[in-house]
Amino acid sequence: MSQPPSVPGATYEFDEFRFEPRDVRLVRRGVVLHAEPKAMKVLEVLLRSSGSLVERDTLLDQIWGRVIVTPGTLTRLIAELRRLLGDDPLKPRFIETVHTKGYRWIAPVAQVGELTLRRSAPPERSIELIGRDEDLTQLELIAATSRPVTLAGPEARERHSWHLSSPAVVKVNSPIQSSGSISPGPVMSARCLD
């Protein structure tokens, strides 16, 4: 049972885990799990070869190259991965040991291609406002072409949402009190949505 070739920048999803090789990050239910970088590289090789036997020598070559390490080093990293994943070597769910040969990833894995950031459309209006079409159209345009930022004052009632349309400096006049610009530089356009 072989997997399709790896997608560059792919993320692997299995059980309740998400592994991002590019960022060397393993996440379980939104919590980042920490392990040695070499353990994460072992995980990547096993996931890439899901369902196939990966021999010990192949793992040693792919992880350490020409550096000579003992097989015990690989065994220790596999044990670390099993601990992170909550896997039992006697009843494996993820990493199967093929005695004297190597290891095999046995859990189903989904490869998710590189994610692209997309702007979501503004929500559909659930009520009809009379006489505000021009204002709503202008707000929808701002929401579609700028990124929202929340500026918070010393008290929660002074919190305002702003849409910023260029990466520069904000000059705030009101309702948040300010003595002018936050730092020298050009002024960025900002509109208060409160």
C-alpha atoms as an extended CHARMM CRD file, in Angstrom:
* protein
*
       194  EXT
         1         1  MET       CA              0.0000000000        0.0000000000        0.0000000000  PROA      1               0.0000000000
         2         2  SER       CA              1.9920000000        3.0140000000       -1.2000000000  PROA      2               0.0000000000
         3         3  GLN       CA              1.2190000000        6.6840000000       -0.9200000000  PROA      3               0.0000000000
         4         4  PRO       CA              1.2040000000        9.1760000000       -3.7930000000  PROA      4               0.0000000000
         5         5  PRO       CA              4.4410000000       11.1740000000       -4.0860000000  PROA      5               0.0000000000
         6         6  SER       CA              4.9210000000       13.9140000000       -1.5190000000  PROA      6               0.0000000000
         7         7  VAL       CA              3.6030000000       17.3540000000       -2.3750000000  PROA      7               0.0000000000
         8         8  PRO       CA              6.1920000000       20.1150000000       -1.7330000000  PROA      8               0.0000000000
         9         9  GLY       CA              5.0370000000       22.1150000000        1.2740000000  PROA      9               0.0000000000
        10        10  ALA       CA              2.4780000000       19.4240000000        2.1180000000  PROA      10              0.0000000000
        11        11  THR       CA              1.0660000000       19.0060000000        5.5710000000  PROA      11              0.0000000000
        12        12  TYR       CA              0.2370000000       15.5480000000        6.8690000000  PROA      12              0.0000000000
        13        13  GLU       CA             -2.9400000000       14.8810000000        8.8460000000  PROA      13              0.0000000000
        14        14  PHE       CA             -3.5510000000       11.6550000000       10.7510000000  PROA      14              0.0000000000
        15        15  ASP       CA             -5.8180000000       10.7570000000       13.6360000000  PROA      15              0.0000000000
        16        16  GLU       CA             -5.9620000000       13.9580000000       15.7470000000  PROA      16              0.0000000000
        17        17  PHE       CA             -2.5380000000       15.1710000000       14.6100000000  PROA      17              0.0000000000
        18        18  ARG       CA             -1.2480000000       17.5840000000       12.0150000000  PROA      18              0.0000000000
        19        19  PHE       CA              2.4280000000       17.5320000000       10.9820000000  PROA      19              0.0000000000
        20        20  GLU       CA              3.9600000000       20.4640000000        9.0930000000  PROA      20              0.0000000000
        21        21  PRO       CA              7.4260000000       19.3650000000        7.9070000000  PROA      21              0.0000000000
        22        22  ARG       CA              8.3750000000       22.7840000000        6.5310000000  PROA      22              0.0000000000
        23        23  ASP       CA              7.8930000000       24.3620000000        9.9850000000  PROA      23              0.0000000000
        24        24  VAL       CA              8.9840000000       21.1940000000       11.8470000000  PROA      24              0.0000000000
        25        25  ARG       CA              5.7430000000       21.3410000000       13.8450000000  PROA      25              0.0000000000
        26        26  LEU       CA              3.5640000000       18.5500000000       15.2050000000  PROA      26              0.0000000000
        27        27  VAL       CA              0.1660000000       19.6630000000       16.4940000000  PROA      27              0.0000000000
        28        28  ARG       CA             -2.3940000000       17.6400000000       18.4340000000  PROA      28              0.0000000000
        29        29  ARG       CA             -5.8380000000       19.2340000000       18.8430000000  PROA      29              0.0000000000
        30        30  GLY       CA             -4.3290000000       22.7220000000       18.5120000000  PROA      30              0.0000000000
        31        31  VAL       CA             -1.4510000000       22.0810000000       20.9470000000  PROA      31              0.0000000000
        32        32  VAL       CA              2.0860000000       22.1260000000       19.5500000000  PROA      32              0.0000000000
        33        33  LEU       CA              4.0960000000       19.0760000000       20.6360000000  PROA      33              0.0000000000
        34        34  HSD       CA              7.8570000000       19.3950000000       21.0110000000  PROA      34              0.0000000000
        35        35  ALA       CA             10.4810000000       16.8390000000       20.0040000000  PROA      35              0.0000000000
        36        36  GLU       CA             14.0540000000       16.7580000000       18.7790000000  PROA      36              0.0000000000
        37        37  PRO       CA             14.4400000000       17.9670000000       15.1840000000  PROA      37              0.0000000000
        38        38  LYS       CA             15.8560000000       14.5680000000       14.1870000000  PROA      38              0.0000000000
        39        39  ALA       CA             12.7580000000       12.8500000000       15.6110000000  PROA      39              0.0000000000
        40        40  MET       CA             10.5980000000       15.1400000000       13.4740000000  PROA      40              0.0000000000
        41        41  LYS       CA             12.7220000000       14.2460000000       10.4290000000  PROA      41              0.0000000000
        42        42  VAL       CA             12.1760000000       10.5270000000       11.1900000000  PROA      42              0.0000000000
        43        43  LEU       CA              8.4320000000       11.2280000000       11.3970000000  PROA      43              0.0000000000
        44        44  GLU       CA              8.5410000000       12.9950000000        8.0220000000  PROA      44              0.0000000000
        45        45  VAL       CA             10.3460000000       10.0670000000        6.3460000000  PROA      45              0.0000000000
        46        46  LEU       CA              7.8770000000        7.5600000000        7.8070000000  PROA      46              0.0000000000
        47        47  LEU       CA              4.8590000000        9.6440000000        6.7540000000  PROA      47              0.0000000000
        48        48  ARG       CA              6.2530000000       10.1160000000        3.2480000000  PROA      48              0.0000000000
        49        49  SER       CA              6.6140000000        6.3240000000        2.9580000000  PROA      49              0.0000000000
        50        50  SER       CA              3.2880000000        5.5390000000        4.6340000000  PROA      50              0.0000000000
        51        51  GLY       CA              2.3850000000        1.8630000000        4.3650000000  PROA      51              0.0000000000
        52        52  SER       CA              5.8580000000        0.8550000000        3.1650000000  PROA      52              0.0000000000
        53        53  LEU       CA              8.7410000000       -0.5870000000        5.1250000000  PROA      53              0.0000000000
        54        54  VAL       CA             11.5080000000        1.9530000000        5.7320000000  PROA      54              0.0000000000
        55        55  GLU       CA             14.6780000000        0.0430000000        6.5220000000  PROA      55              0.0000000000
        56        56  ARG       CA             16.8710000000        1.1280000000        9.4260000000  PROA      56              0.0000000000
        57        57  ASP       CA             19.8140000000        1.8410000000        7.0990000000  PROA      57              0.0000000000
        58        58  THR       CA             17.6040000000        3.9900000000        4.8620000000  PROA      58              0.0000000000
        59        59  LEU       CA             16.4320000000        6.0170000000        7.8650000000  PROA      59              0.0000000000
        60        60  LEU       CA             19.9880000000        6.3980000000        9.1500000000  PROA      60              0.0000000000
        61        61  ASP       CA             21.1820000000        7.5730000000        5.6940000000  PROA      61              0.0000000000
        62        62  GLN       CA             18.2800000000        9.9980000000        5.1740000000  PROA      62              0.0000000000
        63        63  ILE       CA             18.4710000000       11.5310000000        8.6510000000  PROA      63              0.0000000000
        64        64  TRP       CA             22.2080000000       11.5670000000        9.3670000000  PROA      64              0.0000000000
        65        65  GLY       CA             23.7910000000       11.1730000000        5.9150000000  PROA      65              0.0000000000
        66        66  ARG       CA             27.4830000000       10.3320000000        6.2510000000  PROA      66              0.0000000000
        67        67  VAL       CA             27.5480000000       10.7950000000       10.0300000000  PROA      67              0.0000000000
        68        68  ILE       CA             27.9440000000        7.4630000000       11.7900000000  PROA      68              0.0000000000
        69        69  VAL       CA             25.3900000000        6.8650000000       14.5560000000  PROA      69              0.0000000000
        70        70  THR       CA             24.4090000000        3.7170000000       16.4030000000  PROA      70              0.0000000000
        71        71  PRO       CA             21.0770000000        2.0270000000       15.7290000000  PROA      71              0.0000000000
        72        72  GLY       CA             20.2420000000        2.8030000000       19.3740000000  PROA      72              0.0000000000
        73        73  THR       CA             19.9960000000        6.4910000000       18.4370000000  PROA      73              0.0000000000
        74        74  LEU       CA             17.2540000000        5.6930000000       15.9370000000  PROA      74              0.0000000000
        75        75  THR       CA             15.5080000000        3.4340000000       18.4750000000  PROA      75              0.0000000000
        76        76  ARG       CA             15.5370000000        6.3130000000       21.0020000000  PROA      76              0.0000000000
        77        77  LEU       CA             13.9790000000        8.7220000000       18.4560000000  PROA      77              0.0000000000
        78        78  ILE       CA             11.2770000000        6.1890000000       17.5510000000  PROA      78              0.0000000000
        79        79  ALA       CA             10.5150000000        5.8260000000       21.2810000000  PROA      79              0.0000000000
        80        80  GLU       CA             10.2580000000        9.6240000000       21.5690000000  PROA      80              0.0000000000
        81        81  LEU       CA              7.8160000000        9.7470000000       18.6320000000  PROA      81              0.0000000000
        82        82  ARG       CA              5.7250000000        6.9530000000       20.1390000000  PROA      82              0.0000000000
        83        83  ARG       CA              5.5850000000        8.8360000000       23.4490000000  PROA      83              0.0000000000
        84        84  LEU       CA              4.4310000000       12.0230000000       21.6620000000  PROA      84              0.0000000000
        85        85  LEU       CA              1.8160000000       10.1570000000       19.6360000000  PROA      85              0.0000000000
        86        86  GLY       CA              0.6060000000        7.9870000000       22.5390000000  PROA      86              0.0000000000
        87        87  ASP       CA              1.5720000000        4.9000000000       20.5310000000  PROA      87              0.0000000000
        88        88  ASP       CA              2.2230000000        1.4930000000       22.0990000000  PROA      88              0.0000000000
        89        89  PRO       CA              4.9880000000       -0.6010000000       20.4850000000  PROA      89              0.0000000000
        90        90  LEU       CA              3.1330000000       -3.8060000000       21.4640000000  PROA      90              0.0000000000
        91        91  LYS       CA             -0.1770000000       -2.6250000000       19.9250000000  PROA      91              0.0000000000
        92        92  PRO       CA              0.9090000000        0.0710000000       17.4640000000  PROA      92              0.0000000000
        93        93  ARG       CA             -1.5390000000        2.5060000000       15.8990000000  PROA      93              0.0000000000
        94        94  PHE       CA              1.0510000000        4.6050000000       14.0620000000  PROA      94              0.0000000000
        95        95  ILE       CA              4.5830000000        3.1620000000       13.9540000000  PROA      95              0.0000000000
        96        96  GLU       CA              5.0310000000       -0.5620000000       13.4360000000  PROA      96              0.0000000000
        97        97  THR       CA              8.4010000000       -2.1700000000       14.1490000000  PROA      97              0.0000000000
        98        98  VAL       CA              9.5090000000       -4.7530000000       11.5830000000  PROA      98              0.0000000000
        99        99  HSD       CA             12.0760000000       -6.6130000000       13.7030000000  PROA      99              0.0000000000
       100       100  THR       CA             15.6470000000       -6.5190000000       12.3990000000  PROA      100             0.0000000000
       101       101  LYS       CA             14.4440000000       -4.6120000000        9.3210000000  PROA      101             0.0000000000
       102       102  GLY       CA             13.0200000000       -1.1930000000       10.1340000000  PROA      102             0.0000000000
       103       103  TYR       CA              9.7430000000        0.6490000000       10.6670000000  PROA      103             0.0000000000
       104       104  ARG       CA              6.4460000000        1.1860000000        8.8580000000  PROA      104             0.0000000000
       105       105  TRP       CA              3.8270000000        3.9350000000        9.2500000000  PROA      105             0.0000000000
       106       106  ILE       CA              0.4990000000        2.0760000000        9.5300000000  PROA      106             0.0000000000
       107       107  ALA       CA             -2.1100000000        4.7680000000       10.2670000000  PROA      107             0.0000000000
       108       108  PRO       CA             -4.1200000000        6.4120000000        7.4670000000  PROA      108             0.0000000000
       109       109  VAL       CA             -2.5450000000        9.7200000000        6.4080000000  PROA      109             0.0000000000
       110       110  ALA       CA             -3.9550000000       12.6020000000        4.3840000000  PROA      110             0.0000000000
       111       111  GLN       CA             -1.6140000000       14.9600000000        2.5650000000  PROA      111             0.0000000000
       112       112  VAL       CA             -2.8590000000       18.5110000000        2.4130000000  PROA      112             0.0000000000
       113       113  GLY       CA             -1.1340000000       20.6560000000       -0.2110000000  PROA      113             0.0000000000
       114       114  GLU       CA              0.4090000000       23.9840000000        0.5860000000  PROA      114             0.0000000000
       115       115  LEU       CA             -2.2480000000       26.2860000000        1.9570000000  PROA      115             0.0000000000
       116       116  THR       CA             -2.9260000000       29.6010000000        0.3040000000  PROA      116             0.0000000000
       117       117  LEU       CA             -4.3750000000       32.4700000000        2.2330000000  PROA      117             0.0000000000
       118       118  ARG       CA             -7.7320000000       33.5930000000        0.9430000000  PROA      118             0.0000000000
       119       119  ARG       CA             -9.9420000000       36.4650000000        1.9530000000  PROA      119             0.0000000000
       120       120  SER       CA            -13.3930000000       35.3950000000        2.8580000000  PROA      120             0.0000000000
       121       121  ALA       CA            -16.3060000000       37.3270000000        1.4960000000  PROA      121             0.0000000000
       122       122  PRO       CA            -18.2060000000       39.5720000000        3.8690000000  PROA      122             0.0000000000
       123       123  PRO       CA            -21.1310000000       37.8060000000        5.5250000000  PROA      123             0.0000000000
       124       124  GLU       CA            -24.5140000000       37.9370000000        3.8480000000  PROA      124             0.0000000000
       125       125  ARG       CA            -26.8740000000       40.5460000000        5.2540000000  PROA      125             0.0000000000
       126       126  SER       CA            -29.5190000000       38.9450000000        7.4080000000  PROA      126             0.0000000000
       127       127  ILE       CA            -31.6510000000       42.0850000000        7.6910000000  PROA      127             0.0000000000
       128       128  GLU       CA            -32.4420000000       44.8530000000        5.2470000000  PROA      128             0.0000000000
       129       129  LEU       CA            -31.3490000000       48.3400000000        6.2790000000  PROA      129             0.0000000000
       130       130  ILE       CA            -33.2260000000       51.1690000000        4.6120000000  PROA      130             0.0000000000
       131       131  GLY       CA            -31.2780000000       54.1920000000        3.4380000000  PROA      131             0.0000000000
       132       132  ARG       CA            -27.8260000000       52.7580000000        4.2950000000  PROA      132             0.0000000000
       133       133  ASP       CA            -26.9120000000       51.0890000000        0.9860000000  PROA      133             0.0000000000
       134       134  GLU       CA            -24.1100000000       53.5370000000        0.1790000000  PROA      134             0.0000000000
       135       135  ASP       CA            -22.5680000000       53.1460000000        3.6570000000  PROA      135             0.0000000000
       136       136  LEU       CA            -22.8690000000       49.3510000000        3.5520000000  PROA      136             0.0000000000
       137       137  THR       CA            -21.3100000000       49.1930000000        0.0830000000  PROA      137             0.0000000000
       138       138  GLN       CA            -18.4240000000       51.3310000000        1.2980000000  PROA      138             0.0000000000
       139       139  LEU       CA            -17.9500000000       49.0950000000        4.3850000000  PROA      139             0.0000000000
       140       140  GLU       CA            -18.0240000000       45.9470000000        2.2250000000  PROA      140             0.0000000000
       141       141  LEU       CA            -15.3400000000       47.4630000000       -0.0260000000  PROA      141             0.0000000000
       142       142  ILE       CA            -13.1790000000       48.3260000000        2.9900000000  PROA      142             0.0000000000
       143       143  ALA       CA            -13.6350000000       44.8190000000        4.4250000000  PROA      143             0.0000000000
       144       144  ALA       CA            -12.6770000000       43.2170000000        1.1080000000  PROA      144             0.0000000000
       145       145  THR       CA             -9.5710000000       45.3360000000        0.4670000000  PROA      145             0.0000000000
       146       146  SER       CA             -7.9830000000       45.8630000000        3.8800000000  PROA      146             0.0000000000
       147       147  ARG       CA             -7.0360000000       43.8900000000        6.9470000000  PROA      147             0.0000000000
       148       148  PRO       CA             -8.8370000000       44.4170000000       10.2710000000  PROA      148             0.0000000000
       149       149  VAL       CA             -6.8690000000       45.5380000000       13.3170000000  PROA      149             0.0000000000
       150       150  THR       CA             -8.2010000000       46.0850000000       16.8100000000  PROA      150             0.0000000000
       151       151  LEU       CA             -6.7710000000       48.9910000000       18.7790000000  PROA      151             0.0000000000
       152       152  ALA       CA             -7.3970000000       48.7650000000       22.5020000000  PROA      152             0.0000000000
       153       153  GLY       CA             -7.1560000000       51.6090000000       24.9750000000  PROA      153             0.0000000000
       154       154  PRO       CA             -6.5970000000       51.3000000000       28.7230000000  PROA      154             0.0000000000
       155       155  GLU       CA            -10.2250000000       50.2990000000       29.2230000000  PROA      155             0.0000000000
       156       156  ALA       CA            -12.3100000000       47.8250000000       27.2140000000  PROA      156             0.0000000000
       157       157  ARG       CA            -14.8920000000       50.4950000000       26.3180000000  PROA      157             0.0000000000
       158       158  GLU       CA            -12.2050000000       52.3230000000       24.3270000000  PROA      158             0.0000000000
       159       159  ARG       CA            -11.6990000000       49.3360000000       21.9760000000  PROA      159             0.0000000000
       160       160  HSD       CA            -12.2840000000       50.0710000000       18.3010000000  PROA      160             0.0000000000
       161       161  SER       CA            -11.9230000000       48.0360000000       15.1030000000  PROA      161             0.0000000000
       162       162  TRP       CA            -10.0120000000       49.6330000000       12.2480000000  PROA      162             0.0000000000
       163       163  HSD       CA             -9.3150000000       48.5080000000        8.7120000000  PROA      163             0.0000000000
       164       164  LEU       CA             -5.8060000000       49.3760000000        7.5960000000  PROA      164             0.0000000000
       165       165  SER       CA             -5.0500000000       49.7030000000        3.9160000000  PROA      165             0.0000000000
       166       166  SER       CA             -1.2820000000       50.2380000000        3.8410000000  PROA      166             0.0000000000
       167       167  PRO       CA              1.6540000000       49.1740000000        6.0270000000  PROA      167             0.0000000000
       168       168  ALA       CA              2.6730000000       52.4800000000        7.5520000000  PROA      168             0.0000000000
       169       169  VAL       CA              1.9060000000       54.4510000000       10.7160000000  PROA      169             0.0000000000
       170       170  VAL       CA             -1.5350000000       55.1650000000       12.1670000000  PROA      170             0.0000000000
       171       171  LYS       CA             -2.4100000000       58.6980000000       13.2340000000  PROA      171             0.0000000000
       172       172  VAL       CA             -5.2850000000       58.5010000000       15.7050000000  PROA      172             0.0000000000
       173       173  ASN       CA             -7.5230000000       61.4730000000       16.3940000000  PROA      173             0.0000000000
       174       174  SER       CA            -10.5680000000       60.1590000000       18.2480000000  PROA      174             0.0000000000
       175       175  PRO       CA            -12.2080000000       58.5220000000       20.1370000000  PROA      175             0.0000000000
       176       176  ILE       CA             -8.8430000000       57.1420000000       21.4180000000  PROA      176             0.0000000000
       177       177  GLN       CA             -6.8220000000       60.0360000000       22.7900000000  PROA      177             0.0000000000
       178       178  SER       CA             -3.4260000000       60.4790000000       21.1910000000  PROA      178             0.0000000000
       179       179  SER       CA             -0.7670000000       63.1290000000       20.9090000000  PROA      179             0.0000000000
       180       180  GLY       CA             -0.2640000000       62.4630000000       17.2200000000  PROA      180             0.0000000000
       181       181  SER       CA              1.3760000000       59.6790000000       15.2980000000  PROA      181             0.0000000000
       182       182  ILE       CA              2.6970000000       56.5640000000       17.0000000000  PROA      182             0.0000000000
       183       183  SER       CA              6.0940000000       56.7970000000       15.2950000000  PROA      183             0.0000000000
       184       184  PRO       CA              7.6050000000       58.8590000000       12.4930000000  PROA      184             0.0000000000
       185       185  GLY       CA              6.6410000000       57.9080000000        8.9710000000  PROA      185             0.0000000000
       186       186  PRO       CA              3.7970000000       58.2640000000        6.4830000000  PROA      186             0.0000000000
       187       187  VAL       CA              0.2340000000       58.1520000000        7.7370000000  PROA      187             0.0000000000
       188       188  MET       CA             -1.7730000000       55.0060000000        6.9840000000  PROA      188             0.0000000000
       189       189  SER       CA             -5.4120000000       55.4060000000        6.1540000000  PROA      189             0.0000000000
       190       190  ALA       CA             -7.6340000000       54.0410000000        8.8900000000  PROA      190             0.0000000000
       191       191  ARG       CA            -11.3610000000       54.0740000000        9.3570000000  PROA      191             0.0000000000
       192       192  CYS       CA            -13.1950000000       53.4350000000       12.6090000000  PROA      192             0.0000000000
       193       193  LEU       CA            -16.0040000000       50.8850000000       12.2550000000  PROA      193             0.0000000000
       194       194  ASP       CA            -17.6660000000       51.6760000000       15.6020000000  PROA      194             0.0000000000
